[in-house]
Amino acid sequence: MAAPYQLRCQIFGHSKDVRAVTPAIIPENAVVSGSRDATARVWVEEEDGKGYREGHFMSGHKNFVSSVCCMPPDDKYPHGLIFTGSNDNTILAFTLDSPQHIFQLAGHSGTVCSMAAGKFGTLLSGSWDKTAKVWLHQKCVMTLEGHQSAVWAVAIMPEQGVMLTGSADKTIKVWKAGKCENTITGHDDCVRGLAVTQGCEFLSCSNDATVRRWLVTGECIAVYYGHENFVYSLAVLQNGQDFVSSGEDRTVRVWKDGECRQTINHPCLSIWSLCVMANGDIVSGASDGILRVFTCDPARFASTEELKTYDEQIAQSQVPQDIRPEELPGLEALTKPGAKEGQTKMVRNAEGKVELYGWESGIQQWKKVGDVVGSSGGTTASSGKTLYEGKEYDYVFSVDIEEGKPPLKLPYNLTEDPWFAAQMFIEKNNLSQAFLDQVANFITENTKGATLTQGSGASYADPFTGGNRYVPGSSSSTSTEGADPFTGGGRYIPGGSSAPSAGGGGGGADPFTGGGRYVPSYNGEQTGTGGGGGGDVFVGAYTTGTVNPNLSKRNEFFPKETTLTFDAANPAQIMGKLREFNGTVEAGLKVDDKLIEGLEGLLHRDLPSEDNLNTLRALLLWPNNCVFPALDVLRITIKTQEVNVAFCVKDDILAAMMKFWTPENSVPNQVLSLKVVCNMFAQPQGFKLCMDNREKIVNSAIVIKDSKNKNVHIGLGTLILNFSVALFGSLDLEGKKKTLQAASECLKSKPDPEAAFRLFIAMGTLIHKDENIQKLAKSLGIANMLGDYLRVSEPAKISSCANFMQDLLR
């Protein structure tokens, strides 16, 4: 008998983990998702009824979206509301009419990690601040206090008139009219999810790897075992009693009549969230940034080819485990049927490699679910976060304050102010205020360069004079000593050394690895005394492999799984140059001064009007010697959804950019047009346009590889890196080959070390776990091109990455 649920489709668009999914109320069968990329999206069915496409985009949070919730329509909002909760401690409310929120709910002092909608427009929210809040008519009407740790889950039982909260303190509380009626215990670890079934029952899931069914009176009437790690999410099936669950063991599990009837494996470790649609389909949101839809309706099954490809992705995925291969049975162990659905078994294949198989009772077969590799390092390694007192942190330091006493835990998120975190640490541990600067400086020193979203703090040094001057895409516009030899100091210089958003902040910290910062231990905690080599900001972005030892050696550089964008800017300087050039271009190209001024808001992320977009289109028609500030405006704004759609769907922006990629064109135009195309990857429309035209773009770009300008080299290296990231994990062997060849061509030109570094990461990402691409790299003689880069002393990342590349090609 075939398994009841099969893959329907995979939904691509988010650039980071999908942390939350929920059915949309309107349109029918649509789904809402929230992501660590700080956006939420509504996905609507394709006309063929099989796939999904993006129907609505929502942004506005300053940090990742951790929860989503839909409120039914009413007289004021006939299409209902979509609420998003975030790590920035706020809740935003959206309609389907605009990508911008219509109001904000502020009041929590920690991440808003769960929400539930009740009757008459009531919203219940749970937070890391240990409270839940009840909202009505845009006001907090009640705060539910009593938990000792973060409130990870909330639910409403309208028929009983009660609210439920689940916490990292391992308890569930039942609330009525704002008062705690009952505190339920039973779980052995954090309560992560709640779901209400029919009648007076509800379900809970926990980090203790169990699901429990409860009566509202607090009696546990069933415990469900099957998951092998944290269980994050629950959703009730259409009959109101059966349910599905997901967790940190790469699976979604379908439970019917008290038993696990199906295990749906995923090619990634963390399935953060799931929901059940009105048509019975299951939607999961996972750590690889992909939503997956599973259906039991054969009419909606993915094609045979897609199902085969998905099974191959699962079989090729890697499962961290602590193992002794010599103690494991061989493939003959798979001749014995499994005892229950979802049972897993590790075996040694003929080559001595360890493979993981799962038993599918529906088809009575063992099915390969991945290759087993070294130690998992715990769930922290997979998510990049450390759980401390029920909350997720980027760092949890162990700090020795007093000799002879155990170290104190210092939790810290990269989005926090170091002095604020230091003050909270001092207050919690009753320390002297004299420690404030010491603790704050400790945090600062030990997290240098650790974030990919910080702007560069470094100023630009003129290669002729050593002076600092404004560079488009850099955060520094200060002109100090050293005037420009042509025009004088402090002028606007396009094509300068702008740092991409992967850039680190200040202090010479390396934007890729945070060179010079404290290197965290593998379990996510740090016992820091400062110093240390380049730590890894790509935690969880690489895995050890099993195909070839040289193809899978762990390092902090590759494979890379997120594209880079060039973010930093100086709007005042750009606007000044636009005004200047608008006064000098010929009459037919002049733009109304008011329209020019309208672009300033665009540079500050205001929603663009049609006038703004048409003005920018007009400025891009300026002659080559004047067009660079317009290119800089496009570089900054094309990362937004609205501008990306306008130029990547409605206009032929690629042709306009590629015309600058000729040796005779000016360096500023070459650099900024390359950066525009790099930034197009920030949105799905631009991403698709680039991938659809990959060969044309790469072939055009490498024409200028012999430029003597290092910023051209960096732009070109970043472009090739972004294509490598986009191809990582795909089955597009031809695309990988062409991109690797382009990288090797650029490397032959002996580019600037920073550009070479990006090319190394691009090539390492392409080669990782792919013997065919490794063979091609060897045939291209890439190892011989590493040369002097192996001996670069500063920055150390260059030689370190080059040495990893050399090992990879042995």
N, C-alpha and C positions, 0 to 999 in steps of 0.2 A: 504494500500500500504506500502510495506517495506521501511524503510529508505534507501536512495541510498548508503550511505557509511557505511561499517561495518569494524570491526577490522580485519586486515589481520594477523598481528603478533606484538609481542613486542620484542625489541632488547635490550639485556642486555650486559653489558661490562664496561661501564663507572662507576666509583665509586662516581662521584659527578654530579651536575647539567649538563645537556646538554644545552649549551648556544647557539649553532648555528648548523643548518643543511642546506645542499644544495645538489642538484643532482650532482653526479659525471658525467663527460663527458665519461670517460672510467673506468671500463667496463659499458655496457648498464644496466640501471636500478639500478645502485649502488648509494649509498648515502654517503656523507661525513658529519661527525659530529665533533664538537669541544666542550670541556668540562672544567668545573672548576677543573677537575683532572689534568689539564695541558697537556692533550694529544688530538690528533685528530685521527680519524679512518675512514677507508673506509669499508663500509659494502656491501657485494655482495650477490646476490640471491642464495639461496640453489637450488640444482638440482631439487627439487620437485616444484619449482616456488612459494612456499608459504612463507617460512621463509627467514631470512638473517643470514649470519655468518660474522665474522670479516675477511676481506681480506687484510687489510694493516693497519699498526700501525705507527703513527708519533709522535715523542716527540722532545723536545729541548727547549721549553719555560721554563722560570723560574717562571711563574705564569700562571693563568688560561687562557684558550683559549676562546676568546669572539666573534670571527667572523671567518668564513671560506668562501673561494671563489675559483672557478675553472676557469682556463684560458684554452681556446681551444688549440688544438695541433698546432704546427708550425714545420718548418724544423728542428729547433734546439731541440725542445721537442716534439717528435712525439706522445707522450701520454698525452701531456698537462702538466700543473702545478697545484698544489694545494697550495693555500696561506692560512696561518693561522695568525690571528691577536690576540694579547695577552695583558693582563694586565701588562706585562713587557715592554710595549711601542714599541715592535718590530713586524715586519711581517716576517715570515719564509716561504720559498718556498720549496716544496717537489715534487718529482716525485714518481711514483709507484715502482721505482726500489730500494728504500732504505728508512728505517725508519728515517734516519737523513736528515736534510735539506741541500739543495745544495747552497742556499745563503740566506742572511738576508737583509731586508730593514730597516734601522734605520733612524730616523728623527723626529718622533713624540715624544712629551714629556709627553704624557698621554696614557691611555688605547686605543688600536686600536679596536673600537667596531663595525665597519661596513666596508665592502668592496664591490666593484662592478667591474666586468671585462668589458672592452670596446674593440673597434677594435684595431687590429695591436699590441696586447700585452699591451695595456694601462690598468693600475690598478688605481682605485680611492679608497682612504681610508678615513674614518672619525674617529675622536679621541676626547677623553675627553679634549684634549689641546685646544679645540675651533676651530681647523682648519681641513680642508680636504687637502689631498695631492694627486697629480697625479704622477704616477710612470711609467717610460718607460725604458726598457733595464737596469734595476736594479738601476736606478737613479731617484731622485725626480726632476721632470721637472717643477713643478708648486705647489705652496701652495695657497689654497683658504682661505683667511682670511676675517672676518667680523662678524661672529657669536659672541654673548656675552657669550655663555655657550657651553657645550659639544656638539659635532656633533655626534648624536646618529645614524643617518641614511644617506646613500648615494645611489644614483642611476644614471644611464646613459641613456639618450634618444638619441641613435645614429642617428636616422632619422632626428631629429631636431638639432643635433649637440650641445646639452646642457647637463650639469651635474646638478644634484639636491643634495642639502644637507638639512637634517632636524635636528633641534637642540633643546636642552633643553631650549633655549630662546623663544620657542613656535613658531618659524618662520621656513619657508622653503625658501631657496635661489636658484635662477636659475642662473647658471654660463655659460658663453660662452667665449671661448678663455681666460679663467682665470679671467674674469671680471664679477662682479655680475650685471646681467641684471634686476633682479626683486627680491624683498623680499615679500613673501606671508605670510599674517597673517590670522588667523581664529581659530586655535586651542587655547584652554584655558590652556593647560599644555604642557609638553615636547612632542616633536614629536619623536616617537620611531622607526617608520618604514616607508619605501617608496617602492612602486612597480609600474612599468611602464606597462600600458595596451596598446592596439592597438591604433593607431591614435596619436593624440596630447594630450592624457590624462595620468594622473598618479594618484595613490592613496597614502594616508598617514594615519597613525594611531598614536594615542596619549595616554598619561596618562589621558586625559580627557574622556576616555572610548568611543570615537567615531572614525569612519573611514570616511575620506572625499575623494571625487573625484574632481580633479582639471583639468582645461585646463592649458596648459603650459604658457598661458598668465597671469595666476594667478586667474582666475575666479573659484569659488567653485560652482560646478554644482550638487552636491549631498552630503548629510550627512547621514551616516548609524548609527542608534542607536540599541543597543542590548546587547553589553557587559556591565557587571556590575562593571568593575574595569579596571585598566590599560590595554591597548591593545599594545602588544609588537611586533607583527610580521604580515606580509602580504605576500601572494603569489597569483599570477594570475593563474586561471584555463586555460585549453587548448584552450578555445574559445577566449582568449585574452581580455575578458571583465569581466566575473564573477571572483570571488576571494574567498579566505579563509583567516580567521584572527584568531589570538590566543592571550591570555592574562592572567591576574592575577585572572581570575574568574573560573579557572579550565576547560575552554572550548576551543575547536576549533569550529569556526562557518563558515558555508558554505553559501555564498551569491550569489543568482542568480536573474537576472532581478530586482536588486535593493532591494531584500528582503532576510532576513535570512531564508533559506529553511531547514537547519538542524543544530542542536547543538550537537557536539560530546563531551560528558563529559569525563573527565579524573579523575583518583583517586589521583591527586595531585593538588596543588594550582597553580603553575606557569608553563605555557606553554610558554617557552622563545622564541621558534623559530619554524617555519614550512616551508615546501617547497612542491611544486607540481612536481611529477616525469613525465617523458615523457609518461608513460603509464597511466597517470591520477591519480595515487595513491597519497595520502597526507601523508607526514611524519612529525611528531611533535617531538620536543626535550623538555624535561620537567625537573622540579626541583627534581624529584626523580631519576635522572640519567638514565632514560629509554627513548629510541626512540620507537615510535609507528607508525605503518603503517596502513592506512585505505584505503580500496578499494571499488569501486562500481561494480567490476567484481565478480560475484558469484563464479567463478572458483577459485578465490584467497581468498575467505572468510576463516577465521579461522574455526576450527571445532566447532560443536555445543557445545561441552564441554568447549572449550576455550572461546567461546563467553559468555557462562553462567558464567564461573569463572570471566571474566572481568567485567560483570555486577555486580557480587557480590562484587568485589573489589571496584567498584564505590559506591555501596549502603552502604558499610561498612566504607567508608571514612568519614572524619569529616570536617565539614564546619564551621569555626568560624563566628559568627554573634552576634551582640548586640540584645538581644531578651528579651521579657517578655512572657514566655510560657502561662501564664494564659489568655493572650489576644488573643491567636491564636485559629483558628477553629480546629475542629477534622477532622478525615479522611473523613467525609461526604463531606467536601469541594472539594474532588477529583472527585466527581460525575459530576461536572460542567466542560465542556471542556475548555481548555486554549484558550486565545485570539490570541496567535501568537507562532511561533516556538521559543523554548528556554525560554519561560516564566517560572519563578520559583515560587513555592508556599511553604510556611512553614506550617506544620500542627502538631497537637499533636496526638500521637498514643494512644492506649488504656491504655498504662502504664504511660502516661503523658510525654513521651519523645518527643522531637521535631525532625521531619524529614523533609528533603528538597526534593521536587519533581520538575521535569522539564517536560514541555509539549513537546512531540514529535509529530509534526503535521503529519509526514509521516505514523505513525501507530495509530494516534488519541488516544494517551494514556498519562497519567501521569506516569513518571518513576522515581523511587527513585534514587536520586543522592548523598545522604549522610545523616549522622546524624549531626544535628546542635549542636554546643557546644559554650560555653561562648563568650567572646569578642575576636575578631580577633587580636586585637593589631596592625592592619594595615598591610601593605604589608612588612614592615621591619621585622616583626616577622617571616614571612614565609621565607624570603630569607636570613635573617641574615645580610642584608645590609641596610644602611640608605642613602636615596637620599638627596644630598645637592648641590645646584646650578647645578643640572642636572647630577651629578656624584654619583657613589655608593661608600660608605665608610663603613668600619667595625665599626667605631665610629664617632659620631659628638658630641663633648663635648660642654657644655655651660660654658664659663669661665668668672668669674667676675674679671675684671681688675681694674675697678675704681668704687668706691661707688657712687650710685646715677645714674649710667648709665647702659643701658641694657647690658646683658652679650654678649660676642662675641662668634661666632661659631668657633670651632677648629676641622676641619675634619682630620681624620687619618685612614690610612690603615695599617694593620699589616705588610705588605711587605715593608713599608717605613722606612727609618732611622728617629728615633725620633728627632734628631737635625735638619735634613733637613726639616721635617714637621714644627718644631718650627720656623725655619728661615723664611719659607714661610708665616707662620701665622703672624710673626712680621712685615714682609715687607708689607703684605696686609693691616694690620691695623695700619701702621705707628707708631709702638711701639718702645720704647727704646731698643737698643741692649742688655742692661743690663738684659732684661727679658729672654734671650735665654736659659740659663741653667735652670731657674725656669720652663719655659714652657716644655722644653725637659724632665726634671725630672718628671714633672706632667704626661706627656704622658707615660713615662716608668713605673711609679708607678701604674697608672690606667689601664694598659693593661698587667700586669704581668700574664704570663701563659695563655694568651688568645688564643694562636694559637696551633693547633695540629701538626704543621709541624716544629716547632723549635726543634733543638737538645737540649738535656739536658745540662744545664750549671753546674750541680752539679758534684763535683768530688766524687770518690768512697772512702769510709772510710773502712779500713781493720777492720774486726770484732774482730781481736785479738789485733792489735796494734794501731788502729786509724789512721794509715798512709795512704796516698793516693798513688795509683799505677794504672798502665794501666789495663783497663778491656775491652775485646772485646765488641764492641757495645756501649761503652761510649765515650764521647768526650774528656775525660781527660786522659792524659798519664803522668802527672807530678808526680814524686815521691818526697815527702818531708820527713818529719820526720816519724819515725816508720817503721823499716825494716820488711819485711816478715819473720816470725819466722823460715821458712824452708830454704829459698834461699837468703835472703837479699832483701833490698828494691828495688822498681821500676821494678819488673819483670812483664812479660806478664801473666795475669791471665784470662783464658777463663771462661765463665760462670758467669762473674761478673754482677754487677747491671746496665746493659745497659738500657738506657731509650728508650722506644718505641717512634715512631714518634709522638705519641699522647702526648709525654712528653712536659712539659712546659720549659721555659727557665729561669734558674737561680733563685736566690733569694728565693729558697724554694717554688716557686709557684707550685701549684698542677697541674700535667699534664692533668687531666681530667676537672677540674673546675676552674683552675686559682685561687685557694684559696689565699686570701689576696689581690686580686685585686679589683678595683672599679667595682661594680655591676651596669650594665646599666639599665636604666629604660625601661619599656615595650615598649615604642614607639620608641626605638632605639637611643634616645638622652640621654646624661648623663650630669648631673650637679654635677661635681665631686669635692670632697674634699679629696679623697684618702680613704684608709682603706677599710672597707666593708668586707663582707664575701665572700665565694666562688661564683663567678659569673659563668655564663653559657657560655661555648664555643660551646655548641650544640644548638645554637639558631635555632629554626625551626625544631629540630630533635625530638620533642615530641609534643603531642597534648593532650588536655583534652578529656575525654571519656564520654560515656553515658550509658554503659552497667552496670557498677557497680562503685560507687564513689571511692572505694578503688583501683579499677583497673586503674584509670585514673588521679590520683592526679598529678598535675604538679610538677616536680622537675628537678634539674639541672643535674641529673645523668643518668637517663634512661627514655625511651628506647634510645639506641645508634644505629646509622645507618651507621657507618663507621668502618671498621675493623682496627686493630692496626698492625703496623709493627715496628720492631726494626731496627733503621737506623744508629745510631751513630757508628763511627769506627775510628781506628787509623791505616791507611794503613802501615805506616813505621814500627810499632811494629809487625804487622801481617807478613809483608814481612821478617823481621828479623828472626822471629820464623820459617817460611817456609825454609829459607836458612839454619838455624841451623839444623833442622830435616832432611833436604835433605842430609846433610853430615853424618847423623848417622844411617839412615834406611838401611836395607840390600840391597845389590847390585841390586837385581831384582826389587826393588821398587823405586830406585833413578830416578830422572827426570833430564833431561839436564838443566844446570843452566840458559841458555838463555830462556828456556821455563818458568822457575820459574819467571824470571824477567819480562816476558811478562804479568804476572798476575797483575803487579802494575797498568798498565793502566786500567785494568778491574775494579780495586778498585776505580778508579777515573771516572767511568762511560763511559770509551771508549767502542766503539762497539766491541763485542768479535769476535775474529777469531775462526776458527775451531780448530787451535792449542791451543788457550786459553781454549776452552771447553774440549778438550781431556786431556790437562794438569790437569785441575781441576778434571776430572773423575779419572785420575791416582792418584792424591793426596788423594782422598777419599778412596782409597784402602789401605792407610797406616794403621799400627797397632793402636789399641785404644789409646795407650799412646802418639801417635804423630799426630793423625788425627785432633785434635781440631782447629789448624789454617786453615786447609782446610775447615772445617765446617764453620768457620767464614767468609772465602771468599765467600762460597756459600750463607750464610745468607745475606750478603751485596748485592750480585749480582743477586740473584734470584728474586729480585723485578723488574728487567728490563725485557722487553718483550722477548729479544733474549735468555737470560739465562733461563727464565721461560719456554719457549717453549722447549729448549734443554733438560731440566731435568724433565719437567712435562708432556711432550708429547712423547718424544723419549726414555727417560730413566725411570726406575722404582725407582724414587727417594724416594717414600714413604717407600718402604721396607728397603732401605738403612738407612733412618732416624729412623724408628721404632725399628731397631735392637739395638739402644742405650738405649731404654726405658726399661731397666731391672735394678733391685735394685743393682746388682753387677757391673754395668757399672760406669765409672767415672762421677762425677758431671759435669765437663766441657762438656763432650760429651752429657750428658742428656740435659743440658741447651741449648747448641747451636743447637742441632737437633730440639728441641722444637721451637726455634726461627726461624729456617729455614722453618718449616711448617707454622708458623704464617705468615712469609713474603711471602709465596706462594700465599696467598690471594690477593696480590697486583696486580696480572694480571689475566685475565679471564681464561687462561689455568690452572693455579695453583688453582684458585678458584674452577673451575669445578672438578679438580682431588680431591681436598679436600672434596667437597660436595658429590661426587660419592662414596667416601670411608669414609664418616663421622663416621659411627659406628665402623669400624675397627680402625680408628685413635684414637677415644676417648677411646675405650676399651683398646687399647695398652698404651695410655698415662697415664691413671689413675693407672696403675700398680706402677708407681713411686710417687704416691701422698703422701706417708708416708715419703718421703725424709726429712732430717733435714736441707736441704739447702733452704734458702728463694728464691734463684733465680730459682730453679726448680719449686717452688710454683708459682712464678710470670709467668714463661713461660707457665706452665700448665693452670693457670687462664686466661692468654691472649688467649691461644688456644681455650678454651671453650667460652670465650667472642666472639671471631671471628666467631665461629659456631653459637652463639646466634644471632649475627648481621646478618649473612647470612640467618638465618631462620626467622628473623623479618618480619612480614607482609605476610609470606607464609602460605599455607594451609596444610603444612606438620606437622600434629599433632603428628605423631609418632616420627619424628625427634626432635621436641620440647621436647617431653617427655623424650627421651633418653638423650638429652643434659642437661635437668634440673636434671635428676637423677645423671649424671656424676658430675655436679656442686655440688650437695648435698653430694656426696661421698667425693669430695675434701674438702668440708667445714668441714666434720666430723674429718678430720685430723688436725684441728685447724692450718691452714696455717698462714704464715706471713700476717700482716694486709694489706699490699699493694695487695697481692694475693687475700685475702678475699674481698677486695674492688672491684676487677675486677670480682670476682665471683658474688658479689651482683649485679653489673651492668648487668652481663650476665643473671642472674635469673630475674631481674626486666624487662629486655628487652623481655624475653620469656613470662613472665606473663602478660605484658601490654596488656590490652583489651582482654584477653583470659581467660574466666572463667574456662575452662577445665584445663588449666595449673595452674591456681591459686588453684583449688581444689587439684591437684596433689601435689603442693608445700606444702599445708597444711597437706596432708596425709603423706608426707615425714618428717614432723616435722622440717621444715627449720626454723620456727620462734624460736624454742628452741635452734637452733645452733648459733643464733646471739650473745647470751651471753655477753662475755666480750667486744665484738666489739662495743656494744652500749655505752660503757663507755670510749672508747679510746679518750683521749683529744687532742693528737697531732699525726698525722695531723687530723684536725677536720673533714675532709671529711669522715673518716672511720665511726665515730659514726653517722654522719649526714646521710650517705647512709644507714647504718644499721637501723636507725630509720625509714627511708622511707620504707625499706623492711618490717619492723615490721608492719607499717600501712597497707601495701599492703596485708598482710596475716591475718589481723584481720577479 
